[in-house]
Amino acid sequence: MATVVIVGAQWGDEGKGKVVDIYTEYAQDVARYQGGNNAGHTLVVGNEKTVLHLIPSGILHEGKRCIIGNGVVLDPKVFLQEIDNLKAKGYLKDDSQLVVDGNVHIIMPWHKAIDIAREKAATGARKIGTTGRGIGPTYEDKIGRRGIRLSDLVRPEIFARKVEEFLPEKNFFLEKFLGEAPLDAQEIVAEYAAYAQRLVRYLGCASTLLNENIAAGHNILFEGAQGSLLDVDHGTYPYVTSSSTLAGGACTGTGVGPRFIDAVIGISKAYVTRVGEGPFPTELNDAMGEQLRRTGQEFGATTGRPRRTGWFDAVALREAVRTNGMTGLAITKMDVLNELETIRICTAYDCDGKRLETFPRDAEVLSRCTPIYEDVPGWQSDLSGAKSFAELPAKAQAYLRKLEAVTGCPVVLVSIGPRRDETIQLLNPFG
């Protein structure tokens, strides 16, 4: 029996969906522990692409239990659309394959309206780059004890009472401060009552189910969203998401104790990208950055926004290794670098003339940092035929060993393309 946490080791979009899909083969249960539909996990099976925003990526494997933990915030409309899309493709033939914790907080129309209006009103450095999905405002209400949970939604009288209780304050804020139109309580109650009728069949307790299955000897895979550097406590605040993206979030977001976590695998691109605002020391605003964006098809799975691109940042990665207690790295999109003669790795920063080898916790300080690079030769060849580490070109092997050296974490998996069969496993965390 083993329990493995999958985390993003950069600013998100690292390819976690594919790695979860690969590791699901060895697990009985896959649990999502934080975030909402601001995340997009792209999976390619054969030649068919599937994009998931809420449902764990393991859902493409028949017979695997997929659990949405209490740490997630859920948009019922998006969730149900995702279910319908999966069923239309022949997946999720058995509804018991999917469980949603009753303590999941529900994204309400006022959360989305406030999220969009705030970002629209913000200027310059005040813009966060939010997706406008209502994620942040939902977490605000969760912490402020003004949230509506799934267990409330499926009980009509309680749900209606809470909407009537909370909406006047939200409408006041929307109208008087943000200059937006108010929302109608009866319309909201009617719309969400229809969602509740379908959602009730998935209602369960993630903590009870997962702990029972751990006791029974199941292999468990925990799936995070976004990336370590977007963690609300340890990321580049305030340019972060609103939840705990680190491995520790798997415990609070599902109700499984930390002594049951056996391994933490960080997912990292062979370079780095970022979506939205915030400091990004290795960002490339030139032809090379555009080449990485074009070759890597770096456009957000959720928003379609072009991602910012840059060279691999070992300083930032070491921060992620430390804060997550990572036991292994999965390096994705190695094939994007196939054509490059020289590849750069940032091993330290220069900040106001001082060399930094640890990641600044202050975003303003980070914004003043410039990268100190080490150059390594590219392999300039196609990786697609490689089925093992030994079959990779010698220079590709050397690049991966260099990443291990500068991050202090062993590489356990290498992705050389989007499909399942374009994956090399050096070490399986499930043994």
Secondary structure, 3 states (H helix, E strand, C coil): CCEEEEEECCCCCCCHHHHHHHHHCCCCEEEECCECCCCCEEEEECCEEEEECCCCHHHHCCCCEEEECCCEEECHHHHHHHHHHHHHCCCCCCHHHEEEECCCEECCHHHHHHHHHHHHHCCHHHCCCCCCCCHHHHHHHHHCCCCCEHHHHCCHHHHHHHHHHHHHHHHHHHHHHCCCCCCCHHHHHHHHHHHHHHHHHHEECHHHHHHHHHHCCCCEEEECCCCHHHCCCCCCCCCCCCCCCCCHHHHHCCCCCHHHCCEEEEEEECCEEECCCCCCCCECCCHHHHHHHHHCCCECCCCCCECEEECEEHHHHHHHHHHHCCCEEEEECHHHHCCCCEEEEEEEEEECCEEECCCCCCHHHHCCEEEEEEEEECCCCCCCCCCCHHHCCHHHHHHHHHHHHHHCCCEEEEECCCECCCEEECCCCCC
